Each structure stands twice: as C-alpha cells, then as structure tokens.
C-alpha cells in the first residue's frame, strides 16, 4: 500500500486505490477528531478521480462471495458514504471526476428485486429475507470466537455489541432506502463509457 503522506511530501506522482468513503479526509474537514486539509487540496498536484459505481445489492452480494466478508453494516455504510458524496467530489474536481459503472448484467434479477423493495418501502424486509435464506453465506468472517466459547461476561458484552450493530444496520438500510433512487438517477447521468474514460486519462497524463 502506498504511503500517501510520504509520497505527497516527496512530490511523487501516484495512483491511490481507495474507497473515498470519508469525504472530509479527501476534501478537508474533521477526520478522526482532527481538522485536516484534505488530500484533494494538496498543492502542486493535479487530481483525477475515477469512481467505480456498483449497485448496492451487487456490492452486498459480492462482499459475501469473497473470502474476507465485511459485516453487513460495513458494506451498506460504505456504499452510502461513497455515493452519497458524488456531488461533493464532482463539485471539487469538475471534468476530472469520472464515474464508471461496473458490469452487473449477471445480477439483473437481484437488482430488479432490490429496486422493487426500495419503491415499496420494504428494503429492510427484503434484505432480512435474503440473508436469512442462507445465514452462513451472509455471515461476516470478522468474528473469531463462537458464543459457546465465551464466558457469561463476554457473552453479555457481545450481545450488547450485536444490539448496537443492529441499530446501526437498520439506520443504514433506512438511509439507503431514502437516498438510493436519487443517487441512481444521478449516476445514470454521469456514467462515462470506457472510450471516454481512456481519452480523459490520456489527456490528463499528457497535460
């Protein structure tokens, strides 16, 4: 992984692969309880951002197809934070903000079902039914210890953590349900073709 601050201090050009889920870190503001200037405000640099858009249900399913499975709340909060800040990145970078939609034709049914649930106001029910159909598949790999191996005190602590996580998950689902359609419409108007992206990158590199 590239050391971004070190690369900036040395004045090196670099390509940074990041989720950009914390807009303040990128654009400036409060980050980890400190005011930061923002990576995209670094002097003496030209910036080009290529954001890859993935439909939320595609991100969700693909996460649980990998060996390292992020918790459900992590997947949804990252999606909300990244694509909820499209306007801020576009405003900052103008034509140097490029949006590319990842191929997702193999998930046509899942996308259709997800969007129907959003329009019906039943996204929470849809996701619960999906994950409960195969609990093992949709379980995070971050948990290391089974409940049976915990002491009563440790188990009580875990149950409190689960309750808090459930609250956070419900909040992220509610946010996604409220904002998905507007974000989706916005994305449709911004998505660039592969040829356009190639031309813009070549122009940026040669400028």
C-alpha positions in Angstrom: 0.0 0.0 0.0 1.4 3.4 -0.9 2.3 5.8 1.9 0.2 8.8 0.6 1.6 11.4 3.0 5.2 10.4 2.3 4.5 10.4 -1.5 3.0 13.9 -1.2 5.9 15.2 0.9 8.3 13.8 -1.7 6.4 15.3 -4.5 5.9 12.0 -6.3 3.1 11.2 -8.7 0.9 8.3 -7.5 -2.3 6.3 -8.2 -4.3 5.8 -5.0 -6.8 2.9 -4.7 -9.2 3.9 -2.0 -13.0 3.8 -1.3 -13.1 7.6 -0.7 -15.8 6.8 1.8 -14.7 9.7 4.1 -15.2 12.9 2.1 -13.6 15.0 4.8 -10.3 13.1 4.5 -10.4 13.8 0.8 -11.8 17.3 0.7 -10.9 18.7 4.1 -12.7 18.9 7.4 -13.0 16.9 10.7 -11.3 13.5 10.3 -10.5 11.3 13.3 -11.3 14.2 15.6 -8.8 16.5 13.8 -9.1 19.1 11.2 -7.4 18.0 8.0 -6.8 20.0 4.8 -7.9 17.1 2.5 -5.9 15.0 0.1 -7.5 16.7 -2.9 -6.4 20.2 -1.7 -2.7 19.2 -1.8 -0.8 22.0 -3.6 1.3 21.4 -6.7 -0.8 18.4 -7.7 -3.4 17.9 -10.5 -6.1 15.4 -9.4 -8.1 12.9 -11.4 -10.7 10.7 -9.7 -12.2 7.6 -11.4 -15.0 6.4 -9.2 -16.4 2.9 -9.9 -20.1 2.7 -9.2 -21.5 -0.6 -8.1 -25.2 -1.1 -7.4 -25.8 -1.6 -3.7 -27.1 -5.2 -4.0 -24.2 -6.1 -6.2 -21.8 -4.7 -3.7 -23.6 -6.6 -0.9 -23.7 -9.9 -2.7 -20.1 -9.7 -4.0 -18.9 -9.0 -0.4 -20.2 -12.2 0.8 -18.8 -14.1 -2.2 -15.3 -13.2 -1.1 -13.1 -15.0 1.4 -12.9 -11.8 3.6 -16.5 -10.9 4.3 -17.1 -7.4 5.8 -20.1 -7.1 8.1 -23.4 -6.1 6.5 -23.4 -2.7 8.2 -19.9 -2.0 6.9 -21.0 -2.8 3.3 -24.0 -0.5 3.4 -22.4 2.3 5.3 -19.5 2.4 2.8 -22.0 2.5 -0.1 -24.0 5.3 1.5 -20.9 7.3 2.3 -19.2 6.9 -1.1 -22.0 7.5 -3.4 -23.8 10.0 -1.2 -20.8 12.3 -1.7 -20.8 12.2 -5.5 -21.9 15.8 -5.7 -19.1 17.0 -3.5 -16.4 15.2 -5.5 -17.9 16.4 -8.8 -18.0 20.0 -7.5 -14.4 19.8 -6.4 -13.0 18.1 -9.5 -15.3 19.1 -12.3 -14.3 17.3 -15.5 -11.6 15.5 -13.6 -14.3 13.5 -11.8 -15.1 10.4 -13.8 -17.8 7.8 -13.0 -17.7 4.3 -14.3 -20.3 1.7 -13.8 -19.0 -1.8 -13.1 -20.7 -4.5 -15.3 -23.6 -6.1 -13.4 -25.7 -7.9 -16.0 -25.3 -11.2 -14.2 -27.2 -9.7 -11.3 -30.3 -8.5 -13.2 -32.8 -10.4 -11.0 -31.2 -9.2 -7.8 -31.1 -5.6 -9.0 -34.8 -5.8 -10.1 -35.9 -7.3 -6.7 -33.9 -4.8 -4.7 -35.3 -1.8 -6.6 -38.8 -3.1 -6.3 -38.3 -3.4 -2.5 -37.0 0.2 -2.3 -40.0 1.5 -4.2 -42.3 -0.5 -2.0 -40.6 0.8 1.2 -39.7 -2.8 2.1 -35.9 -2.8 1.8 -35.3 -4.0 5.4 -37.7 -6.9 4.9 -36.0 -7.8 1.5 -32.5 -7.8 3.0 -33.6 -9.8 6.0 -35.3 -12.4 3.8 -32.2 -12.6 1.6 -29.7 -13.0 4.4 -31.8 -15.4 6.4 -32.2 -17.7 3.3 -28.5 -18.6 3.9 -27.2 -17.3 7.2 -23.8 -18.9 6.9 -23.2 -17.3 3.5 -24.1 -13.9 4.7 -22.1 -14.1 7.9 -19.0 -11.9 8.5 -15.6 -13.5 8.8 -14.5 -10.9 11.3 -15.9 -12.9 14.3 -13.2 -15.2 15.6 -14.8 -16.9 18.6 -18.1 -18.9 18.9 -20.6 -17.9 21.5 -20.2 -21.3 23.2 -16.5 -20.5 23.9 -17.3 -17.2 25.7 -17.7 -16.6 29.5 -21.0 -15.2 30.7 -19.5 -11.7 30.9 -18.0 -11.9 27.4 -21.3 -13.2 26.0 -23.2 -10.3 27.6 -20.8 -7.9 26.1 -21.2 -9.5 22.7 -25.0 -9.3 22.9 -24.8 -5.6 23.7 -22.5 -5.1 20.7 -24.9 -7.1 18.5 -27.8 -4.9 19.6 -25.8 -1.8 18.8 -24.8 -3.2 15.4 -28.4 -4.0 14.6 -29.3 -0.4 15.3 -26.6 0.9 13.1 -27.6 -1.6 10.3 -31.2 -0.5 10.5 -30.2 3.1 10.2 -28.0 2.4 7.2 -30.8 0.5 5.5 -33.2 3.4 6.1 -30.8 5.9 4.7 -30.2 3.7 1.6 -33.9 3.3 1.1 -34.4 7.1 1.2 -31.5 8.1 -1.0 -30.9 5.2 -3.4 -33.3 6.4 -6.2 -31.9 9.9 -6.3 -28.3 8.6 -6.3 -29.2 6.1 -9.0 -30.7 8.8 -11.3 -27.6 11.0 -10.7 -25.3 8.1 -11.6 -27.2 7.4 -14.8 -26.5 11.0 -15.9 -22.8 10.9 -15.1 -21.6 7.4 -16.2 -18.8 7.6 -18.8 -18.0 5.0 -21.4 -14.7 3.1 -21.4 -13.6 5.0 -24.5 -14.4 8.4 -22.9 -12.5 7.4 -19.7 -9.5 6.3 -21.8 -9.4 9.6 -23.6 -9.7 11.6 -20.4 -7.0 9.7 -18.7 -4.6 10.0 -21.7 -5.4 13.8 -21.8 -4.7 14.1 -18.1 -1.4 12.3 -18.3 -0.2 14.3 -21.2 -1.3 17.7 -20.0 
